[in-house]
Amino acid sequence: MEEIKKRIEELTKILNKANYEYYNLDNPTITDQEYDKYLRELIVLEEKYPEFSDPNSPTKRVGGEAIDKFLKVKHKIPMISLANVFNEEEINDFTNRIKNAGFNPEYVCELKIDGLSVSLHYEHGKLVFAATRGDGVTGEDITHNVKTIKTVPLDLKRDIDIEVRGEIYMNKATLEKLNREREKNGEVKLQNVRNAAAGSIRQLDPKIASKRHLDTWIYHLPNPLDYGIKTHQEALDFMKELGFKVNPDSRLVKTEKEIMEYISEYTKKRSSLPYEIDGVVIKVNNVVMQQELGSTVKYPRWAVAYKFPAEEVLTRLKDIKFTVGRTGQITPNAVLDPVLVMGSTISRATLHNEDYCRELDLRIGDIVSIKKAGDVIPEVVEPKLERRTGNEIPFEMIKNCPICGSLLVKKGNVDYFCVNEDCPKKNIEGLIHFASHNAMNIDGLGDEIIEDFYNEGFLKTIPDFYHLKEHRDDIIALEGYGNKKVSNLLIAIEESKNNSLERLIFGLGIAGIGAKNAKLLASTYKNMTNLSNASFDDLTSIRDIGDILGENIVNYFANPNNIELINTLEDIGINMNYIGNEVASNPLITDKKFVITGTISFMSREDIKSLIEAYGGKTVDSVSKNTDIVIVGEAPGSKYDKAQALGIEIWNEDKFKEIVDSL
């Protein structure tokens, strides 16, 4: 038996090495026939001796068992996105901000791959799980599909615990081949490589993902200092040495001129690359400098994404239709002759509001220019006046709601609203918002499903979500709703009862309250009763809650219908309490503002920030007279000098460790 075990280990090693050489290095050292022979032998041995099978065996590349649903994964280090820049002036603004902060860095320019972000986690050199970016804080476990991607190493070249991040993508040629097969089988063609990659990775059956031949580029190490790595370029080399596929077209540059030369070069090469890119990423190379620069709530200050100019195409404006949002806001939308823009077929585009349509002098029948704003959102740029025939119909703003017929009311200078509380479309949009990702996050309840259930009479109000189980048999009888699908949906609805309070606050749709402010309110007031009783003065004393939001919140809870809704949800069993992290208290930290500069040997910067926040303190990026304490590690920057000049209290590493140990 020991010989069998050794042979399985030997075959695994041979096949993993062959995969790496073929897919990552493009330098195969064994023939396809040899590879197939070894793989068949390993499959037979694993079937006969399953006790010796490795969970990361190369045989798993073809796809294992299907899963019922995607599990949630919380990122230890958030996967924040990059701010976009669109021209040389904005790139210069980015580099000037860094210079004005006292730095003169080198940059790494990289190609921005058009695909799906992924986080890969390894323990002792073995892949343990892979996750999507999600909302940056919480993603989905996609390990079962990622294991089918040949360029993702299942075993690294070192026994190491590590997380790396990159992009899952589909080559242009792969998409073309796949679409030829789909067309032959009478299936709808996939629109573009981004959608194809995202759709493939979100299959519950990994055998489907395996047939899609996805690929990866790995480009980010979230915690390089933990491995003694001081620059982003070193991190790329390190990840390549471990066995990851790292894009060879990155470049170290020193000036704005060199950045623009790189962008110009790859703007020309873009169409000849085997994969799609939608821009160039520009990153500060020095890791300590990155940490000194820090991040805003949304974006790092040390990196930006230059987006290629949007492709513009011409098509006919067939009609203008008006839609109703959950707040009752009326939006005009362009109905277009379908046209391909940046790989996607576009047949509709928002026209924003009445003023937008009148400023452009849009007319039904116009030939209009369409582009994707930021390569994502379709937008009508302008009508082509020289193409007019005289038969075009001028734009007219409607006076009545297109759904319920109620007279519209103009609020402010621009937007019209349907104020009928019983308008079906408003109700549907409100239900869609309640179930959405940042609200109650009910998996399986997409827009069309909610509309179906509304039209069938199963779902008219928010509490009806939690009574859908009473309609189980009726739902299963609908076309496209199998027993398993409905079971998973009902489980997701039941699980949503346990969400923390901020998700419910956001889901209720209080005017102006987004996900961030919902969490702020939940963590401040702890439960729904406290929030509903909060006065205008109490609310507006909270940072980021101004007079308008304060008034919106007070008005919401002054409405007896809303109080009745909340009471009904509580009776159903919806959690009404904040279950996030409780804030501890310590006089050395609580209510104080901290700046961190340099490298602390025993704790990462993210962990320091988390610790400070856990004790009611706050970290800020720059030193000012309002800063209370500066924590100074090895190789501090100019912030240390500024702190000394202002006479701000300084904690060196020894002092900080002493305080941490005492907590």
C-alpha positions as CSV (number, residue, x, y, z in Angstrom):
1,M,0.0,0.0,0.0
2,E,2.9,2.3,0.7
3,E,4.0,1.9,-2.9
4,I,0.6,2.8,-4.2
5,K,0.6,6.0,-2.1
6,K,4.1,6.9,-3.3
7,R,3.0,6.3,-7.0
8,I,-0.1,8.6,-6.5
9,E,2.2,11.3,-5.0
10,E,4.7,10.8,-7.9
11,L,2.0,11.1,-10.6
12,T,0.5,14.2,-8.9
13,K,3.9,15.8,-8.9
14,I,4.6,15.0,-12.5
15,L,1.2,16.3,-13.7
16,N,1.3,19.5,-11.6
17,K,4.8,20.2,-13.0
18,A,3.5,19.5,-16.6
19,N,0.5,21.8,-16.1
20,Y,2.7,24.6,-14.9
21,E,5.2,24.3,-17.7
22,Y,2.5,24.0,-20.4
23,Y,0.0,26.7,-19.2
24,N,2.2,29.2,-17.3
25,L,5.6,28.9,-19.1
26,D,4.3,27.8,-22.5
27,N,7.2,25.3,-22.5
28,P,5.9,21.7,-22.3
29,T,8.5,19.1,-21.3
30,I,6.3,16.0,-21.9
31,T,4.1,15.1,-24.8
32,D,0.2,15.2,-24.7
33,Q,0.2,11.4,-25.0
34,E,2.5,11.1,-21.9
35,Y,0.3,13.5,-20.0
36,D,-2.9,11.6,-20.9
37,K,-1.2,8.3,-19.9
38,Y,-0.1,9.6,-16.5
39,L,-3.6,11.2,-15.9
40,R,-5.4,8.0,-16.7
41,E,-3.2,6.0,-14.4
42,L,-3.8,8.5,-11.6
43,I,-7.6,8.4,-12.1
44,V,-7.6,4.6,-11.9
45,L,-5.5,4.6,-8.7
46,E,-7.6,7.3,-7.0
47,E,-10.8,5.4,-7.8
48,K,-9.3,2.2,-6.4
49,Y,-7.6,3.8,-3.4
50,P,-9.6,6.9,-2.5
51,E,-7.9,7.1,0.9
52,F,-4.8,8.3,-0.9
53,S,-6.5,10.9,-3.1
54,D,-5.4,14.5,-2.6
55,P,-8.2,17.1,-2.5
56,N,-6.0,19.1,-4.9
57,S,-5.3,16.3,-7.2
58,P,-4.8,17.2,-10.9
59,T,-7.8,14.9,-11.7
60,K,-10.0,17.6,-10.0
61,R,-9.3,19.9,-13.0
62,V,-12.1,18.3,-14.9
63,G,-14.6,19.3,-12.2
64,G,-15.9,17.6,-9.1
65,E,-19.4,17.4,-7.6
66,A,-21.9,20.2,-8.2
67,I,-22.8,22.5,-5.3
68,D,-26.2,23.7,-4.1
69,K,-25.3,27.4,-3.7
70,F,-22.3,29.8,-3.3
71,L,-21.2,30.3,0.4
72,K,-20.2,33.7,1.6
73,V,-16.5,34.5,2.4
74,K,-15.4,37.5,4.4
75,H,-12.1,39.0,3.2
76,K,-9.6,39.5,6.0
77,I,-8.1,42.4,4.0
78,P,-10.8,44.2,2.0
79,M,-10.6,43.9,-1.8
80,I,-11.2,47.6,-2.6
81,S,-11.4,48.8,-6.2
82,L,-9.3,51.4,-8.0
83,A,-10.3,55.0,-8.9
84,N,-10.5,55.6,-12.6
85,V,-8.7,58.2,-14.7
86,F,-9.5,58.9,-18.3
87,N,-6.8,61.2,-19.7
88,E,-3.3,62.6,-19.3
89,E,-4.4,65.5,-17.1
90,E,-6.1,63.2,-14.6
91,I,-2.9,61.0,-14.5
92,N,-0.8,64.1,-13.8
93,D,-3.3,65.0,-11.0
94,F,-2.7,61.5,-9.5
95,T,1.1,61.8,-9.6
96,N,1.1,65.4,-8.4
97,R,-1.0,64.5,-5.3
98,I,1.7,61.9,-4.5
99,K,4.5,64.4,-5.0
100,N,2.6,67.0,-2.9
101,A,2.5,64.4,-0.1
102,G,6.3,64.4,-0.1
103,F,7.1,61.4,-2.2
104,N,8.9,60.8,-5.5
105,P,8.1,57.2,-6.4
106,E,8.7,54.8,-9.1
107,Y,5.5,53.3,-10.6
108,V,4.6,49.9,-12.0
109,C,2.3,50.0,-15.1
110,E,0.2,46.9,-15.7
111,L,-2.4,45.8,-18.2
112,K,-6.0,46.0,-16.8
113,I,-7.4,42.6,-17.6
114,D,-11.1,42.5,-18.6
115,G,-12.4,39.7,-16.3
116,L,-13.4,38.8,-12.8
117,S,-11.4,39.5,-9.7
118,V,-10.4,36.5,-7.5
119,S,-8.7,35.9,-4.2
120,L,-6.7,32.6,-3.8
121,H,-5.8,31.3,-0.3
122,Y,-3.2,28.7,0.4
123,E,-2.1,26.9,3.6
124,H,1.1,25.0,3.6
125,G,1.3,25.6,-0.1
126,K,-2.0,24.0,-0.9
127,L,-5.0,25.8,-2.3
128,V,-7.7,25.8,0.4
129,F,-10.3,28.2,-1.1
130,A,-10.9,30.9,-3.7
131,A,-13.3,33.8,-3.5
132,T,-14.8,36.5,-5.7
133,R,-14.4,40.2,-4.8
134,G,-18.1,40.6,-4.0
135,D,-18.7,44.0,-2.4
136,G,-15.0,44.2,-1.3
137,V,-15.7,43.0,2.2
138,T,-17.7,39.8,1.5
139,G,-17.3,37.6,-1.6
140,E,-18.4,34.1,-2.6
141,D,-16.6,30.8,-2.3
142,I,-15.8,29.7,-5.9
143,T,-13.2,27.1,-5.1
144,H,-15.0,24.3,-6.9
145,N,-14.7,26.2,-10.2
146,V,-11.3,27.7,-9.7
147,K,-9.8,24.3,-9.3
148,T,-10.7,23.6,-12.9
149,I,-8.5,26.5,-14.2
150,K,-5.2,25.0,-15.3
151,T,-3.1,28.1,-14.6
152,V,-4.2,28.1,-10.9
153,P,-1.6,26.1,-9.0
154,L,-3.2,23.6,-6.6
155,D,0.2,23.1,-4.9
156,L,2.8,25.9,-4.6
157,K,6.5,25.4,-4.9
158,R,6.9,26.3,-1.2
159,D,5.2,25.2,2.0
160,I,3.7,28.6,2.7
161,D,0.5,30.3,3.9
162,I,-0.4,33.1,1.5
163,E,-3.2,35.0,-0.2
164,V,-2.8,36.3,-3.7
165,R,-5.2,38.2,-5.9
166,G,-5.7,38.5,-9.7
167,E,-8.1,38.2,-12.5
168,I,-10.0,35.3,-14.0
169,Y,-10.5,35.8,-17.7
170,M,-11.4,34.1,-21.0
171,N,-9.2,34.4,-24.1
172,K,-10.8,36.0,-27.2
173,A,-10.2,32.8,-29.2
174,T,-11.9,30.7,-26.5
175,L,-14.9,32.9,-26.6
176,E,-15.1,32.6,-30.4
177,K,-14.9,28.8,-30.3
178,L,-17.4,28.6,-27.5
179,N,-19.9,30.8,-29.4
180,R,-19.5,28.8,-32.5
181,E,-20.5,25.7,-30.5
182,R,-23.4,27.5,-28.8
183,E,-24.7,28.7,-32.2
184,K,-24.5,25.2,-33.6
185,N,-26.5,23.9,-30.6
186,G,-29.1,26.7,-30.9
187,E,-28.0,28.4,-27.7
188,V,-27.7,32.2,-27.1
189,K,-24.1,33.4,-27.8
190,L,-22.1,34.9,-24.9
191,Q,-21.8,38.6,-25.3
192,N,-18.2,39.3,-24.3
193,V,-15.2,37.9,-22.5
194,R,-16.0,39.6,-19.1
195,N,-19.5,38.2,-19.0
196,A,-18.4,34.8,-20.3
197,A,-15.7,34.6,-17.5
198,A,-18.1,35.8,-14.8
199,G,-20.9,33.5,-16.0
200,S,-18.6,30.5,-16.2
201,I,-17.2,31.0,-12.7
202,R,-20.7,31.3,-11.2
203,Q,-21.8,27.9,-12.5
204,L,-22.9,25.5,-9.7
205,D,-21.6,22.6,-11.7
206,P,-17.7,22.8,-12.0
207,K,-17.8,20.5,-15.1
208,I,-19.3,23.5,-17.0
209,A,-16.6,25.8,-15.9
210,S,-14.0,23.2,-16.8
211,K,-15.2,23.2,-20.4
212,R,-15.0,27.0,-20.6
213,H,-11.1,26.9,-20.5
214,L,-10.7,30.0,-18.2
215,D,-7.3,31.5,-17.5
216,T,-5.7,33.8,-14.8
217,W,-3.2,36.5,-14.3
218,I,-2.1,37.1,-10.7
219,Y,-1.1,40.6,-9.9
220,H,-1.5,41.5,-6.2
221,L,0.0,40.3,-2.9
222,P,-2.1,42.0,-0.2
223,N,0.5,41.8,2.6
224,P,4.0,41.8,1.1
225,L,5.8,43.1,4.1
226,D,4.9,39.9,6.0
227,Y,7.2,38.1,3.5
228,G,9.9,40.7,3.6
229,I,8.9,42.1,0.3
230,K,9.5,45.9,-0.1
231,T,8.2,46.6,-3.6
232,H,5.3,45.6,-5.9
233,Q,7.8,44.5,-8.6
234,E,9.4,42.1,-6.0
235,A,5.9,40.9,-5.1
236,L,5.2,40.0,-8.8
237,D,8.5,38.1,-9.1
238,F,7.9,36.3,-5.8
239,M,4.4,35.2,-6.9
240,K,5.8,34.0,-10.2
241,E,8.5,32.0,-8.3
242,L,5.7,30.3,-6.3
243,G,4.1,29.0,-9.5
244,F,1.5,31.7,-10.3
245,K,0.9,33.0,-13.8
246,V,2.1,36.6,-13.7
247,N,1.6,38.9,-16.7
248,P,5.0,39.6,-18.4
249,D,3.9,43.0,-19.8
250,S,4.2,45.0,-16.6
251,R,6.8,47.7,-16.6
252,L,8.7,49.8,-14.0
253,V,8.6,53.5,-14.9
254,K,9.8,56.7,-13.2
255,T,8.0,59.6,-14.9
256,E,4.6,60.7,-16.2
257,K,6.2,60.7,-19.7
258,E,7.1,57.0,-19.3
259,I,3.5,56.2,-18.0
260,M,2.0,57.9,-21.1
261,E,4.4,56.0,-23.4
262,Y,3.3,52.7,-21.9
263,I,-0.4,53.6,-22.3
264,S,0.3,54.7,-25.9
265,E,2.1,51.4,-26.7
266,Y,-0.7,49.2,-25.3
267,T,-3.5,51.3,-26.8
268,K,-2.0,50.3,-30.2
269,K,-1.3,46.7,-29.1
270,R,-4.7,46.2,-27.5
271,S,-6.5,44.6,-30.4
272,S,-3.6,42.2,-31.1
273,L,-3.5,40.8,-27.6
274,P,-5.1,37.3,-27.2
275,Y,-7.1,38.6,-24.2
276,E,-9.2,41.7,-23.7
277,I,-7.8,44.7,-21.7
278,D,-9.8,47.8,-20.8
279,G,-7.1,50.0,-19.5
280,V,-3.8,50.3,-17.7
281,V,-3.2,50.1,-13.9
282,I,-0.6,52.5,-12.4
283,K,0.7,51.6,-9.0
284,V,3.3,53.1,-6.6
285,N,6.1,50.5,-6.5
286,N,7.4,51.0,-2.9
287,V,5.1,49.1,-0.4
288,V,5.9,51.3,2.6
289,M,5.1,54.4,0.5
290,Q,1.8,52.7,-0.5
291,Q,1.0,52.4,3.2
292,E,2.0,55.9,3.9
293,L,-0.3,57.2,1.2
294,G,-3.2,55.0,2.5
295,S,-6.7,54.8,1.2
296,T,-10.0,56.6,1.1
297,V,-13.1,54.7,2.0
298,K,-13.4,53.5,-1.5
299,Y,-10.0,53.6,-3.2
300,P,-6.2,53.3,-2.5
301,R,-4.4,56.6,-2.9
302,W,-1.3,54.8,-4.4
303,A,-2.9,53.4,-7.5
304,V,-5.3,54.3,-10.3
305,A,-6.8,52.6,-13.3
306,Y,-6.5,54.5,-16.6
307,K,-9.6,53.5,-18.7
308,F,-9.3,53.4,-22.5
309,P,-11.5,55.9,-24.3
310,A,-15.0,54.4,-24.9
311,E,-15.8,53.1,-28.4
312,E,-18.6,55.1,-30.0
313,V,-21.0,53.6,-32.5
314,L,-24.1,54.9,-34.3
315,T,-27.6,53.5,-34.1
316,R,-31.3,54.7,-34.4
317,L,-33.3,56.0,-31.4
318,K,-36.5,54.0,-32.0
319,D,-38.4,55.3,-29.0
320,I,-38.2,56.8,-25.5
321,K,-39.8,54.8,-22.7
322,F,-40.3,56.0,-19.1
323,T,-39.6,53.8,-16.1
324,V,-40.5,54.2,-12.4
325,G,-37.9,53.7,-9.6
326,R,-38.6,52.5,-6.1
327,T,-38.8,56.1,-4.8
328,G,-41.2,56.9,-7.6
329,Q,-38.6,58.8,-9.7
330,I,-39.4,58.8,-13.4
331,T,-36.5,58.1,-15.8
332,P,-36.6,58.4,-19.6
333,N,-34.8,55.5,-21.4
334,A,-33.7,55.2,-25.0
335,V,-35.0,52.3,-27.0
336,L,-32.4,51.6,-29.7
337,D,-31.8,49.5,-32.7
338,P,-29.6,46.8,-31.2
339,V,-25.9,47.6,-31.7
340,L,-22.6,46.0,-30.6
341,V,-20.5,48.3,-28.3
342,M,-17.3,47.0,-26.8
343,G,-18.4,43.4,-27.1
344,S,-22.0,43.9,-25.7
345,T,-25.2,44.2,-27.6
346,I,-26.9,47.5,-26.5
347,S,-30.7,48.0,-27.1
348,R,-31.5,50.4,-24.2
349,A,-29.7,53.3,-22.4
350,T,-30.7,55.7,-19.7
351,L,-31.4,59.3,-20.7
352,H,-31.3,60.4,-17.0
353,N,-33.9,63.2,-16.9
354,E,-35.9,65.7,-18.9
355,D,-33.1,68.3,-18.9
356,Y,-30.7,65.8,-20.4
357,C,-33.0,65.0,-23.3
358,R,-33.8,68.7,-24.0
359,E,-30.1,69.8,-23.8
360,L,-29.3,67.1,-26.4
361,D,-32.5,67.9,-28.4
362,L,-33.1,64.2,-28.7
363,R,-35.9,63.1,-31.1
364,I,-37.4,59.8,-31.8
365,G,-36.0,58.6,-35.1
366,D,-32.6,60.3,-34.6
367,I,-29.4,58.6,-35.5
368,V,-27.5,58.8,-32.2
369,S,-24.0,58.2,-31.0
370,I,-23.7,55.5,-28.3
371,K,-20.7,54.8,-26.1
372,K,-20.0,52.8,-22.9
373,A,-19.1,55.3,-20.1
374,G,-16.0,53.8,-18.5
375,D,-16.4,50.8,-20.8
376,V,-19.4,49.7,-18.7
377,I,-22.6,51.8,-18.8
378,P,-24.2,52.5,-22.2
379,E,-24.8,56.2,-22.8
380,V,-26.3,58.3,-25.5
381,V,-23.7,60.9,-26.5
382,E,-25.5,63.0,-29.0
383,P,-27.9,63.0,-32.0
384,K,-26.3,63.3,-35.5
385,L,-28.1,66.4,-36.7
386,E,-26.8,66.1,-40.2
387,R,-28.6,62.7,-40.5
388,R,-32.1,64.2,-39.7
389,T,-34.8,63.8,-42.3
390,G,-37.5,66.1,-40.8
391,N,-39.6,63.1,-39.8
392,E,-38.2,62.8,-36.3
393,I,-40.5,63.3,-33.3
394,P,-39.3,65.9,-30.6
395,F,-39.0,64.7,-27.0
396,E,-41.9,65.3,-24.7
397,M,-41.9,64.8,-20.9
398,I,-44.9,62.7,-19.8
399,K,-47.3,64.2,-17.2
400,N,-48.7,61.0,-15.8
401,C,-47.1,57.9,-14.3
402,P,-46.7,55.3,-17.1
403,I,-47.8,52.5,-14.7
404,C,-50.6,53.8,-12.5
405,G,-51.6,57.0,-14.4
406,S,-51.2,59.3,-11.4
407,L,-50.2,62.9,-12.0
408,L,-46.4,63.3,-11.7
409,V,-44.9,65.8,-9.3
410,K,-41.7,67.7,-10.0
411,K,-39.3,67.8,-7.0
412,G,-36.4,70.2,-7.2
413,N,-35.4,71.6,-10.6
414,V,-35.0,68.3,-12.5
415,D,-36.7,65.1,-11.4
416,Y,-40.4,64.0,-11.7
417,F,-41.9,61.6,-9.3
418,C,-45.0,59.3,-9.0
419,V,-46.3,60.0,-5.5
420,N,-49.0,57.3,-5.5
421,E,-48.1,55.0,-2.6
422,D,-49.9,52.1,-4.3
423,C,-48.1,52.4,-7.7
424,P,-47.3,48.8,-8.7
425,K,-43.9,49.6,-10.2
426,K,-42.8,51.6,-7.2
427,N,-43.7,48.6,-5.0
428,I,-41.9,46.1,-7.2
429,E,-38.7,48.3,-7.2
430,G,-39.0,48.6,-3.4
431,L,-39.2,44.8,-3.1
432,I,-36.2,44.4,-5.4
433,H,-34.2,46.8,-3.3
434,F,-35.2,45.0,-0.1
435,A,-33.8,41.7,-1.4
436,S,-30.8,43.2,-3.1
437,H,-27.1,42.3,-2.3
438,N,-26.4,45.3,0.0
439,A,-29.8,45.0,1.8
440,M,-31.2,41.7,2.9
441,N,-29.0,39.8,0.4
442,I,-31.5,37.1,-0.4
443,D,-29.8,34.7,-2.9
444,G,-32.0,33.6,-5.8
445,L,-34.4,36.5,-5.8
446,G,-33.5,38.4,-8.9
447,D,-35.5,41.3,-10.4
448,E,-37.5,39.1,-12.9
449,I,-38.4,36.6,-10.2
450,I,-39.7,39.3,-7.9
451,E,-41.7,40.7,-10.7
452,D,-43.1,37.2,-11.5
453,F,-44.1,36.7,-7.9
454,Y,-45.7,40.1,-7.7
455,N,-47.7,39.5,-10.8
456,E,-48.8,36.1,-9.5
457,G,-50.0,37.7,-6.2
458,F,-47.4,35.9,-4.0
459,L,-45.4,39.0,-3.2
460,K,-47.0,42.4,-2.7
461,T,-45.4,43.8,0.5
462,I,-42.1,43.3,2.3
463,P,-43.5,40.9,4.9
464,D,-44.7,38.7,2.0
465,F,-41.1,37.5,1.4
466,Y,-41.4,35.6,4.7
467,H,-44.7,34.0,3.7
468,L,-43.5,32.7,0.3
469,K,-43.1,29.2,1.8
470,E,-46.9,29.1,2.0
471,H,-47.0,29.3,-1.8
472,R,-44.3,26.7,-2.3
473,D,-46.4,24.3,-4.4
474,D,-47.8,27.2,-6.5
475,I,-44.3,28.5,-7.2
476,I,-43.0,25.0,-8.2
477,A,-45.8,24.8,-10.7
478,L,-44.5,27.9,-12.5
479,E,-42.3,27.3,-15.5
480,G,-38.6,27.4,-14.6
481,Y,-39.1,26.9,-10.8
482,G,-37.9,23.4,-9.8
483,N,-38.1,21.9,-6.3
484,K,-34.4,22.4,-5.6
485,K,-34.4,26.0,-6.8
486,V,-37.4,26.9,-4.6
487,S,-35.9,25.0,-1.6
488,N,-32.7,27.0,-1.9
489,L,-34.7,30.3,-2.2
490,L,-36.8,29.6,0.9
491,I,-33.6,28.7,2.9
492,A,-32.0,32.0,1.8
493,I,-35.1,33.9,2.8
494,E,-35.1,32.2,6.2
495,E,-31.4,32.9,6.7
496,S,-31.9,36.6,6.0
497,K,-33.8,36.9,9.2
498,N,-30.5,36.7,11.0
499,N,-28.9,39.7,9.2
500,S,-27.4,42.5,11.2
501,L,-29.6,45.6,11.7
502,E,-27.7,47.7,9.0
503,R,-29.0,45.5,6.2
504,L,-32.6,45.9,7.3
505,I,-32.2,49.7,7.6
506,F,-30.8,49.9,4.1
507,G,-33.5,47.5,2.8
508,L,-36.3,49.7,4.1
509,G,-35.4,52.3,1.6
510,I,-35.2,55.4,3.8
511,A,-34.6,58.3,1.4
512,G,-30.9,59.1,1.0
513,I,-29.7,56.3,3.4
514,G,-27.1,54.1,1.6
515,A,-25.3,51.0,2.9
516,K,-22.6,53.0,4.6
517,N,-24.9,55.3,6.5
518,A,-27.1,52.4,7.4
519,K,-24.2,50.7,9.1
520,L,-23.3,54.0,10.8
521,L,-26.9,54.3,12.2
522,A,-27.0,50.6,13.2
523,S,-23.6,50.7,15.1
524,T,-24.6,54.0,16.8
525,Y,-28.1,53.1,17.9
526,K,-27.7,49.3,18.3
527,N,-31.3,48.5,17.8
528,M,-34.4,49.6,15.8
529,T,-36.2,50.9,18.8
530,N,-33.4,53.3,19.6
531,L,-33.2,54.5,16.0
532,S,-36.9,55.0,15.6
533,N,-37.0,57.2,18.8
534,A,-33.9,59.3,17.8
535,S,-34.5,63.0,17.5
536,F,-33.5,65.3,14.7
537,D,-30.8,66.8,16.9
538,D,-29.5,63.4,18.0
539,L,-29.2,62.2,14.4
540,T,-27.6,65.4,13.0
541,S,-25.0,65.2,15.8
542,I,-23.6,62.1,14.1
543,R,-20.9,62.8,11.6
544,D,-22.1,62.2,7.9
545,I,-25.8,62.6,8.9
546,G,-26.7,66.1,7.9
547,D,-29.9,68.0,8.1
548,I,-31.5,66.4,5.0
549,L,-30.8,62.9,6.1
550,G,-31.8,63.6,9.6
551,E,-35.1,65.0,8.5
552,N,-35.6,61.9,6.1
553,I,-35.1,59.5,9.0
554,V,-37.4,61.4,11.4
555,N,-40.1,61.6,8.7
556,Y,-39.8,57.9,8.0
557,F,-40.4,56.8,11.6
558,A,-43.1,59.4,12.0
559,N,-45.2,57.5,9.4
560,P,-47.4,55.0,11.3
561,N,-47.4,52.7,8.2
562,N,-43.6,52.3,8.5
563,I,-43.8,51.6,12.2
564,E,-46.5,49.0,11.5
565,L,-44.2,47.4,8.9
566,I,-41.2,47.2,11.3
567,N,-43.4,45.7,14.0
568,T,-44.7,43.1,11.6
569,L,-41.1,42.2,10.5
570,E,-40.1,41.9,14.2
571,D,-43.1,39.6,14.8
572,I,-42.0,37.5,11.8
573,G,-38.6,37.0,13.5
574,I,-36.4,39.6,11.6
575,N,-33.4,40.6,13.7
576,M,-33.7,44.2,14.9
577,N,-30.3,44.5,16.6
578,Y,-26.8,45.4,15.4
579,I,-24.6,42.3,15.6
580,G,-21.4,43.8,14.3
581,N,-18.3,44.3,16.3
582,E,-18.9,46.0,19.7
583,V,-16.5,48.8,20.5
584,A,-14.4,48.4,23.6
585,S,-13.1,51.4,25.6
586,N,-9.6,52.4,26.6
587,P,-8.5,55.9,27.6
588,L,-5.3,55.6,25.6
589,I,-7.2,55.0,22.3
590,T,-10.9,55.8,22.6
591,D,-12.0,59.0,20.7
592,K,-8.4,59.7,19.6
593,K,-7.0,60.2,16.1
594,F,-4.0,58.1,15.0
595,V,-1.6,58.3,12.1
596,I,0.6,55.3,11.3
597,T,4.0,55.7,9.6
598,G,6.7,53.2,8.9
599,T,6.6,49.4,9.4
600,I,5.7,47.8,12.7
601,S,7.4,44.4,12.9
602,F,4.8,42.5,15.0
603,M,1.6,43.7,13.4
604,S,0.4,44.6,9.9
605,R,-1.0,48.1,9.2
606,E,-4.5,46.7,8.7
607,D,-4.4,44.9,12.0
608,I,-3.3,48.1,13.8
609,K,-6.2,50.0,12.2
610,S,-8.6,47.2,13.2
611,L,-7.3,47.3,16.8
612,I,-7.6,51.1,17.1
613,E,-11.2,51.0,15.7
614,A,-12.1,48.2,18.1
615,Y,-11.3,50.5,21.0
616,G,-13.2,53.5,19.5
617,G,-10.2,55.3,18.0
618,K,-9.8,56.5,14.4
619,T,-6.9,56.3,11.9
620,V,-6.3,59.1,9.5
621,D,-3.9,59.4,6.6
622,S,-2.2,62.7,7.3
623,V,-0.7,64.5,10.3
624,S,-2.3,67.8,11.4
625,K,-2.9,69.7,14.6
626,N,-6.0,67.6,15.2
627,T,-3.9,64.4,15.3
628,D,-3.6,62.9,18.8
629,I,-0.9,60.2,18.3
630,V,1.5,59.1,15.6
631,I,2.6,55.4,15.7
632,V,6.1,55.2,14.3
633,G,7.8,52.1,13.0
634,E,10.9,51.3,10.9
635,A,11.7,53.7,8.0
636,P,9.1,56.3,8.8
637,G,8.3,59.0,6.3
638,S,7.8,62.7,6.4
639,K,4.8,62.3,8.8
640,Y,7.2,61.6,11.6
641,D,9.0,64.9,11.0
642,K,5.7,66.8,10.8
643,A,4.5,65.1,14.1
644,Q,7.7,66.2,15.8
645,A,7.4,69.8,14.5
646,L,3.8,70.0,15.8
647,G,4.7,68.5,19.1
648,I,2.2,65.5,18.7
649,E,2.6,62.5,21.0
650,I,4.7,59.7,19.3
651,W,4.5,56.0,20.1
652,N,7.6,54.1,18.9
653,E,7.3,50.3,18.3
654,D,8.3,49.4,21.9
655,K,5.7,51.8,23.4
656,F,3.0,50.6,21.0
657,K,3.8,46.9,21.8
658,E,3.6,47.7,25.5
659,I,0.1,49.2,25.1
660,V,-1.1,46.3,22.9
661,D,0.1,43.8,25.4
662,S,-1.8,45.6,28.2
663,L,-5.2,45.6,26.4
